[in-house]
Amino acid sequence: MQIPGNPLRSFDIGWVNPDRAEYYLADRSNAGIDIIDTKKNTFKQTIGGFVGVKLNGTGAVNNNISGPDGVTSHGRWLYGGDGDSTLKVIDLKTSTIKQSIPTGGTTRVDEMALTTDGKLLLAANNAEDPPFATLFKANGDASTSNVSIITRVTVDNAIIPKGFGLSLEQPAWEPKTARFYTSIPVIANNPAGCNYGQLAGAITCHGGLLVVDPTTLSKPTAVIGAFDPATNIGVVPLNACSPNGATVGPHENLLLGCTPQNNPSDTTTLVINAETKNYANIGNITGSDEVWFNQGDFRYYLGASRACGTSGTCPDPTHGFPGFASLGVVDGTSVLIEKIPQSSASHSVAADCKRNKIFVPQAAPASVVGSGGDTTTVGAGICGQATNGCVAVYIHEVDSEDSQDEQNNQDNVCQANNNQGNQGNQNN
């Protein structure tokens, strides 16, 4: 599918509302959120009013101040993070921005997640130093917009030390434990004495998972410390994972999009249980930004922009690190099924669980847009004659009997997947 307007040089998170049959793409190239009809696979409109692409001194895209970034929705309400540190609230009934709420930072509002009822929203300012998240009272099913800030959430300085450019990334809401779970790419002392940036050389610290109970947050600010198993609140150190993306799968499992861009030694993907914190590492897939669990086919989909080598090696000897991007496909039992090559800037993925369609935006060629564009031939093969980039639509045709068996094993029904995010990372 083609997006009208400027070529796709820079985009961020995708999101699907299956009940509305709509896919939303944070399209920084056109300073708005694109809306695509997931039944007809047709472009509907772009809702503008965002800051768009901002460049740094070398002419490359500065993702920290570009927008839109994170995006999520509930019912008629669409929420988008912007590069000027505002949350924008869009009424899909009128296609207008109803509120623009400053979070008090100087960089983008990035990934975000809603509770199942749409009444609470957690959004991360990932590029602040120190980073912070904002808990909002959201609109739920209300007919008028009255979004407001409840609490600013930060992490204890002993865990995310200030001054080293560390980050908070993609939140996800897990309804059984009633907690937000947010990826932290790198934390101090995981393992003890590791390098989080205070020493010369490569990063050797792994990441963490911030667990937040929104019912405990009522004051203007909150500082979260080490994990407390008695309350299921705090930062959980992760095994061999420095994550960007996060999504909730079956049986209270969370799949985290680990990436060697944050820690070169973290070259697997992690699944961790929200209740027990037991975990398993998935081999042969890494480098993910946005990740998504599709209840319709019982599969995870990974926007693995830094997947190690569809050419077979990591780093790719011809193009250099990070090699080619892939759409990773992992089943509900945490086994890798396949990796499908994508354009070199592909890091965003969302699925329609009612139609089992998977949406993956592709950057325009670097020869057209310059820095940030596709440097491989893969995107051209997907998009065909178009040189503006495109949104690739994959379909997984599920046998009806198998699908019913899988549905009987699931704890969730097909609904808007609360896994938002961005970009999982500051460089996408």
C-alpha positions in Angstrom: 0.0 0.0 0.0 1.2 3.5 -0.9 1.1 6.5 1.4 0.4 9.8 -0.3 2.6 12.8 0.2 6.3 12.8 1.1 8.3 9.6 0.7 8.7 7.5 3.9 12.0 8.6 5.2 11.1 8.4 8.9 8.3 6.7 10.7 7.7 5.1 14.1 5.2 2.9 15.8 2.2 1.2 14.2 -1.1 0.3 15.9 -4.2 -1.6 14.9 -7.7 -1.2 16.3 -9.4 -4.4 14.9 -12.9 -3.3 16.0 -12.6 -0.2 13.8 -10.6 -2.1 11.1 -8.0 0.6 11.1 -4.2 0.6 11.2 -2.4 3.7 12.4 1.2 4.7 11.5 3.2 7.4 13.2 4.4 9.0 9.9 7.0 11.6 10.7 7.7 12.1 7.0 4.2 13.6 6.6 4.0 15.1 10.1 0.9 13.0 11.0 -0.7 9.7 11.8 -1.7 7.7 8.7 -4.9 5.7 8.8 -5.4 2.6 6.7 -8.5 0.5 6.3 -7.5 -3.1 7.3 -10.6 -4.7 5.5 -10.0 -3.1 2.1 -6.2 -2.4 2.4 -6.7 1.2 1.4 -5.4 4.5 2.6 -8.0 6.6 4.3 -6.3 9.8 5.5 -3.4 11.4 7.4 -4.3 13.4 10.6 -1.7 16.2 10.8 -0.6 18.6 13.4 2.6 17.0 14.5 6.1 18.4 14.3 7.3 16.0 11.6 10.9 15.3 10.7 13.6 17.3 12.4 17.3 17.0 11.4 20.5 17.2 13.3 23.7 19.1 12.2 24.8 16.4 9.8 21.4 16.3 8.0 20.3 13.0 9.5 16.9 12.6 11.2 16.9 13.6 14.9 14.4 11.1 16.3 14.5 12.6 19.7 12.6 15.7 18.6 10.7 14.4 15.6 7.1 13.3 15.7 4.7 11.6 15.8 6.3 8.7 17.7 4.3 6.4 19.9 0.7 5.8 19.1 -2.2 3.8 20.6 -6.0 3.9 20.6 -9.2 2.9 22.4 -12.6 3.3 20.8 -12.9 6.7 19.2 -9.8 8.1 20.9 -6.3 8.0 19.2 -3.3 9.0 21.3 0.0 10.1 19.7 3.3 11.2 21.2 5.0 14.2 19.5 8.6 15.4 19.3 7.9 18.6 21.3 7.2 16.5 24.5 3.4 16.6 24.1 0.7 14.0 24.1 -1.9 14.6 21.4 -5.4 13.3 21.8 -7.3 12.8 18.5 -11.1 12.2 18.1 -11.4 9.7 15.3 -15.1 10.7 14.9 -14.1 14.2 13.7 -10.4 13.5 12.8 -9.3 16.5 14.9 -6.8 17.0 17.7 -8.8 17.7 20.9 -5.9 18.1 23.3 -2.2 18.7 23.2 -0.7 18.1 26.7 2.9 19.0 27.6 4.7 16.4 29.7 7.4 18.9 30.9 10.3 17.6 28.8 12.2 18.9 25.8 12.2 15.7 23.7 9.6 13.4 22.3 6.7 11.5 24.0 7.5 8.1 22.7 6.0 4.7 23.3 2.8 4.2 25.3 0.2 1.7 26.5 -3.4 1.8 27.7 -5.2 -0.2 30.3 -7.9 -2.5 28.8 -10.7 -0.1 29.6 -8.8 2.8 28.1 -8.9 4.9 31.2 -5.2 5.0 32.1 -2.3 5.6 29.8 1.4 5.3 30.5 3.8 7.1 28.0 7.6 7.2 28.1 9.8 10.3 27.4 12.7 8.0 26.4 15.2 10.6 25.3 15.2 12.7 28.5 18.1 12.4 30.9 17.0 10.9 33.2 14.1 9.4 31.2 10.7 9.4 32.7 7.2 8.1 32.1 3.9 9.9 32.6 0.7 8.3 33.9 -2.4 10.0 32.4 -6.0 9.8 33.1 -7.3 8.9 29.6 -10.8 9.0 28.0 -11.9 5.4 28.1 -15.3 5.4 26.3 -16.2 9.0 27.0 -17.7 11.2 24.3 -15.6 14.2 25.2 -11.8 14.5 25.8 -10.6 15.2 29.4 -7.1 13.7 29.5 -4.9 14.9 32.4 -1.6 14.0 34.0 -1.7 12.0 37.2 2.0 11.3 38.0 5.5 11.5 36.6 7.4 8.3 37.1 11.2 8.0 37.3 13.5 5.2 38.2 16.0 5.4 41.1 19.3 6.9 40.1 21.1 3.8 41.3 19.3 1.8 38.6 19.2 4.3 35.8 22.1 6.7 36.6 21.7 10.2 35.3 24.1 11.6 32.7 24.7 8.6 30.6 21.8 8.8 28.1 20.0 5.7 29.4 16.4 5.2 28.5 12.9 3.9 29.1 11.2 2.2 26.2 8.0 0.4 25.3 5.3 -0.1 28.0 2.7 -2.9 27.9 -0.4 -3.5 30.1 -0.9 -7.0 31.5 -4.5 -7.3 32.8 -4.3 -10.3 35.1 -1.6 -8.8 37.3 -3.0 -5.2 36.6 0.5 -3.8 36.0 2.3 -1.8 33.4 5.5 -3.4 32.3 8.1 -1.1 30.6 11.3 -2.2 28.8 14.5 -0.6 30.1 17.4 -1.1 27.6 20.3 -0.8 30.1 20.4 -0.7 33.9 23.4 -0.4 36.3 24.8 -3.5 38.1 23.2 -6.1 35.9 25.6 -7.9 36.4 27.5 -6.3 39.2 30.4 -4.0 38.0 29.2 -3.9 34.4 29.6 -0.9 32.1 26.5 1.1 31.5 28.5 4.0 30.0 30.6 5.1 33.0 33.6 3.2 31.6 35.3 3.2 28.2 34.4 0.4 25.8 31.3 -1.5 24.9 28.2 -1.6 27.1 28.2 -4.8 29.2 25.1 -4.2 31.4 21.8 -5.9 30.5 18.4 -4.3 30.8 15.5 -4.4 33.1 11.7 -4.5 33.2 9.9 -1.7 35.1 6.8 -2.9 36.9 4.3 -0.2 37.8 1.0 -0.5 39.7 -1.0 2.5 38.7 -3.3 2.3 41.7 -0.4 3.3 43.9 0.4 6.5 42.0 -1.5 9.5 43.1 1.1 12.1 43.9 2.7 14.4 41.2 5.9 12.4 41.2 7.0 8.8 42.0 10.4 7.2 42.1 10.5 3.4 41.5 13.4 1.3 42.9 14.5 -2.3 42.9 11.9 -5.0 42.4 9.8 -6.1 45.4 8.2 -9.5 44.9 5.8 -8.9 47.7 4.1 -6.0 45.9 5.1 -6.9 42.3 6.5 -3.4 41.8 10.0 -2.2 40.8 12.7 -3.0 38.3 13.4 -6.6 37.4 16.9 -7.3 36.1 16.8 -9.3 32.9 18.9 -12.2 31.6 20.9 -11.5 28.4 18.4 -8.9 27.2 18.6 -5.1 26.6 15.0 -4.5 25.4 13.2 -1.9 23.4 9.8 -3.5 22.5 7.4 -5.2 24.8 4.1 -7.1 24.2 1.8 -9.3 26.2 1.2 -12.8 25.0 -0.7 -15.8 26.3 -0.6 -17.0 30.0 0.7 -13.6 31.3 3.9 -13.9 29.2 5.7 -10.9 27.9 7.9 -11.0 24.9 10.7 -8.3 25.0 12.5 -7.1 21.9 16.1 -7.4 22.9 18.8 -5.8 20.7 22.6 -5.8 20.4 22.4 -2.1 19.6 21.9 -1.6 23.4 24.3 -4.3 24.5 26.4 -6.1 21.8 26.2 -9.4 23.7 22.4 -9.5 23.8 21.6 -11.4 20.6 18.5 -13.4 21.6 14.8 -12.5 22.3 13.4 -12.9 25.8 10.0 -14.1 27.1 9.3 -13.5 30.8 6.2 -14.3 32.8 4.5 -11.4 34.5 3.6 -13.4 37.6 6.5 -15.7 38.3 9.3 -13.8 36.4 10.4 -17.2 35.0 11.9 -16.6 31.5 13.2 -18.2 28.4 15.5 -16.9 25.7 14.6 -17.4 22.0 17.6 -18.0 19.8 18.2 -16.8 16.2 16.1 -13.6 16.4 17.3 -10.3 17.8 17.5 -6.6 17.2 13.7 -5.9 17.6 12.1 -2.6 18.2 8.3 -2.8 18.1 6.9 -6.2 18.9 3.3 -7.4 18.8 1.3 -10.5 19.9 -1.6 -11.3 17.5 -4.4 -13.2 19.3 -5.9 -14.2 15.9 -3.2 -16.6 15.0 -1.4 -17.1 18.4 1.8 -15.6 17.1 4.3 -12.9 18.0 5.5 -10.5 15.3 8.8 -8.7 15.7 10.0 -5.6 14.0 13.6 -6.8 14.0 15.4 -3.8 12.4 18.7 -5.1 13.7 18.2 -8.8 13.0 21.6 -10.4 12.6 22.2 -11.2 9.0 19.5 -12.4 6.6 22.6 -13.0 4.6 23.6 -15.5 7.2 26.2 -13.6 9.3 26.2 -10.9 12.0 27.4 -8.3 11.3 26.7 -8.5 7.6 30.1 -8.4 5.9 28.9 -6.4 2.9 26.7 -3.7 4.5 28.1 -3.7 8.0 26.2 -3.8 11.3 23.3 -4.1 11.8 22.8 -6.1 8.5 19.4 -6.5 7.0 16.1 -6.1 8.9 13.6 -8.9 9.3 10.0 -9.5 10.3 10.4 -12.1 13.0 7.6 -14.7 13.5 7.4 -16.5 16.8 4.7 -18.9 17.9 2.8 -18.7 21.2 5.1 -21.3 22.7 8.1 -19.0 22.1 9.6 -20.9 19.2 10.9 -19.0 16.2 9.0 -19.9 13.0 10.7 -17.7 10.3 12.4 -14.4 9.5 11.2 -12.5 6.5 13.6 -9.9 5.0 12.5 -6.2 5.1 13.9 -2.8 4.1 16.9 -1.7 6.2 14.9 0.8 8.3 12.0 -1.6 9.1 11.4 -1.6 12.8 7.6 -1.2 13.2 4.9 -3.9 13.1 1.2 -4.3 14.1 -1.4 -7.0 13.4 -5.2 -7.0 12.9 -6.3 -10.0 15.0 -9.7 -10.2 13.4 -8.3 -10.5 9.9 -4.8 -11.9 10.6 -3.1 -9.2 8.6 0.3 -7.9 9.6 1.4 -4.4 8.7 5.1 -3.5 8.2 6.1 -0.1 6.8 9.0 0.1 4.4 11.3 3.1 4.1 11.9 4.8 0.7 15.3 4.2 -0.9 18.2 6.1 0.4 18.8 7.4 -3.2 15.4 9.2 -2.9 15.4 10.4 0.8 19.0 10.3 1.9 19.9 9.4 5.5 17.3 7.1 7.0 16.3 5.5 3.7 16.6 1.9 2.6 20.1 0.9 1.6 19.2 -2.6 0.4 17.2 -3.9 -2.6 14.7 -5.6 -0.3 12.3 -2.6 0.1 12.2 -2.2 -3.7 11.3 -5.8 -4.0 8.4 -5.4 -1.6 7.1 -2.0 -2.8 7.5 -2.7 -6.5 7.7 0.3 -8.9 7.1 2.9 -6.1 10.1 4.8 -4.8 8.2 6.5 -1.9 8.3 3.4 0.3 5.1 1.6 1.3 3.3 -0.4 3.9 3.7 -4.1 3.3 0.6 -6.2 4.3 1.2 -9.9 5.1 -1.7 -12.3 5.7 -1.6 -15.5 7.7 -4.4 -17.8 6.6 -5.3 -19.9 9.6 -7.1 -23.2 9.3 -10.4 -22.8 11.1 -10.1 -26.0 13.2 -6.5 -25.2 14.2 -7.5 -21.6 14.9 -10.3 -22.8 17.3 -7.9 -25.1 19.1 -5.5 -22.3 19.6 -8.2 -19.9 20.7 -9.2 -22.5 23.4 -5.7 -22.3 24.8 -5.5 -18.5 24.9 -6.2 -16.4 27.9 -7.0 -13.3 25.8 -9.7 -12.6 23.2 -9.1 -10.7 20.0 -8.9 -7.0 21.0 -6.7 -4.0 20.5 -3.3 -5.2 21.6 -1.9 -3.0 24.4 1.7 -3.3 23.4 2.6 0.2 22.2 5.4 1.4 21.1 7.7 3.2 19.2 9.9 2.9 18.5 11.5 0.9 20.8 14.7 2.8 20.6 16.2 6.2 20.3 17.8 5.5 17.0 14.7 4.4 15.0 
